[in-house]
Amino acid sequence: MNSSRVSHNDEVELDLKALLTSIYGAKWKLLIASLAMAGLVGFMIFSQQANYSADARLLIAPQDAGFARSSVDSPVPVASADEAMFASQVQVLTSRDLASRVIDKLGIIDEPELQEGSLLSGLVASIGLGGGGKDAKERAIENFAKRLNIEAVDMTRVISVQYKSLKAEMAANIVNAVIEDYRLLQRNAKVENTKDATRLLETEITKLRERVRIAESKVEAFRSTSDLLQTAGDGSDTLIEQRLSDANAQLARVRTEKTEAEARASRVRALLKDGVSGQSATEVASNPLIQRLKEQELAQEGQIAELSATLLPAHPRIKALKTQLTQTQNALRSEVRNILQGLENDARIAAAREKGLLKDLNRLKIDVAGVNEQSIKLRALEREATAQRQLLESFLARYREALSLQNPEFVPPDARIIARATVPSEPLPKNTVAKAIVAAIGTMLIGIILTMFKAFFSGAAFRPVEYVQELPREANAGPVLQEPVLDDRMLEKAAKQKQGSNWSKEADVTRMAAGASAELEHSSYEDVVSLAAKAALENLKTGKARVVMLSPGGMHNDRTNAKPIARAIAQSGKNVVLVSLADANLAGRADIAWEGVSDLIDDEASFSQVIYRDRLSRCHLVPCGSRALEQEDVQTEMFQMLLAALGEAYDIVLVDTGRFYKDDEVVEGLANGTEAMALVLTAQESDDGAAEIGKFLKSIGYADVAIVISGEAGIEAKDVA
């Protein structure tokens, strides 16, 4: 982790406390100014004549005279309401032209409320510096606009028209005149627009008629020259296309006849091939000749059967009948063959017709392919003619509509009156108290802002900038000592204890507290720290002070006495910095040396590089440095400059003497500019040592020294006098 330091330079930052102090210091001036302004505003409002307000409502909705519209054209869609449309209507209602028309219509140009001028313009005009050049009409329009209030009601199509006047009846008349003139203005505007549209349509219709005639002439001329004449009927097919369609239909019919003939012939041929007479086939059985021969065959078979009952088979009669039967059967077979031959001929004829039709069809396809190229050009000409014709029809419909709407009586305005103005019965409330309070608050805020500007410009709202960051902690560092907590009950009980026998009677001391109570039997290092910090703070005489901590024995081998005490002092709200002259560094690790006092003296570090911020409190730390300090180092001018600079920046400069606690020259040098001394001893240290140090401190001018003792039995705090 990177180390962080505190630097002091010429940069400044905002001091909120100083700024609030400046504002609080001007409280009486601000209060008097606010009350004076409130009184002045209240008096002016109270002395004014009461106003009356009349109100009317307009519904903005585009209207359409449906009975006057052409039946050919569809109704015009109503425009959707939006903020821009309502803002435009509000501007029309507040226009100077409309105000001038209302003033002339009602004849109120000489009304006092419309001719009054502002106090400033009156003063300027009275001393001859101008301001009186406006005529009566101009002043009337300006005052009219100030008293007229036009607002669009949120989430609706309604516009509210309000006017404030000294006369109730005049307020109502003005509002009604404004909305009537506004509707008349809309109606006249629509009529003018309709007339302009009619003149424009007349010119366009004349041009379109000529364009339509030219386009249709081009279509007919191209159709006649390209052999694309249309057939009767719907006119969608040309002659060559109709011929191709007829040829295709004939080919389909011939193919059907061919297929049927081949199927009948194949059936009869199959019956004959199987040894059947073929008379069962439909084509054979329906033949009249076959039917007669079949009847003869049946008759002859009947006669033979009848005679066989009485005559022998060799009888001439029976032989003659059998001969006739054989002839009849041969005739049947011959006729069946003839029928089969006829069916086969029909199939051959259909095939020949199919072949001829195919030739005709292929030739027509070639002709149609050539005509299609011309059809593309023809369709383009037809589309152009159709577009021109449709445009002409739409213009004609609009022209008929425009002619019907040239009568102002048939043109409704887009604003409908939903509430007319009535004569108000009561004047508007003046709200004197509320306006006076608002004026007072506004004056107060302006005064506060001016006071803040004054503090900013004078520099009273700023303080020097200190860049402070955390002191780094190594990953393997031991547990961090928690800040001590001062317990007032413990101090009160300790102060009531009697003086212990541990102190030498030769020492000129006064006991502050004893620590043999039951609550302090398990007194800890933190208890001693709390008492030492309390004793150091109580001995301070001024807001800024230097406290020298003498810790000869130490309380723990791996911690200094002064660092937790500095944390406790910082916890009390003081801005404290600890300067350690001990060999152990402030990071809690003996194997890591941070830049400190020795580096500053050796000119290896700057002043801003030797100040760190404690990780567990708001106190700042100046370690011993990368090497142990000697007596000569502490007595150098650079060290004294360090203490003096820290004294200017911090409330308390806490100096841990470390091993120099017995060095009279060092202690005496540190005593110069020190307001308090604190001696922290362990119970094992003798009274003689404490008394000796106390006498020395008294000899250099310190009568009050805070002494804190810790041990296994408890802790004690004394004053050395």
Secondary structure by P-SEA (a helix, b strand, c coil): cccccccccccccccaaaaaaaaaaaaaaaaaaaaaaaaaaaaaaaabbbbbbbbbbbbbbbbbccccccccccccccccccaaaaaaaaaaaacaaaaaaaaaaaccccccccccccaaaaaaaaaccccccccaaaaaaaaaaaabbbbbcccccbbbbbbbcccaaaaaaaaaaaaaaaaaaaaaaaaaaaaaaaaaaaaaaaaaaaaaaaaaaaaaaaaaaaccccccccccccaaaaaaaaaaaaaaaaaaaaaaaaaaaaaaaaaaaacccccccccccccaaaaaaaaaaaaaaaaaaaaaaccccccaaaaaaaaaaaaaaaaaaaaaaaaaaaaaaaaaaaaaaaaaaaaaaaaaaaaaaaaaaaaaaaaaaaaaaaaaaaaaaaaaaaaaaaaaacccccccccccccccccccccccccaaaaaaaaaaaaaaaaaaaaaaaaaaaaccccccccccccccccccccccccbbbbbaaaaaaaaaccccccccccccccccccccccccccccaaaaaaaaaaaaaaacccccbbbbbbbcccccccccaaaaaaaaaaaaccbbbbbbccccccccccccccccaaaaaaccccccccbbbbccccbbbbccccccccccccccaaaaaaaaaaaacccbbbbccccccccaaaaaaaaccccbbbbbbcccccaaaaaaaaaaaaaacccbbbbbbbcccbbbbbbcc
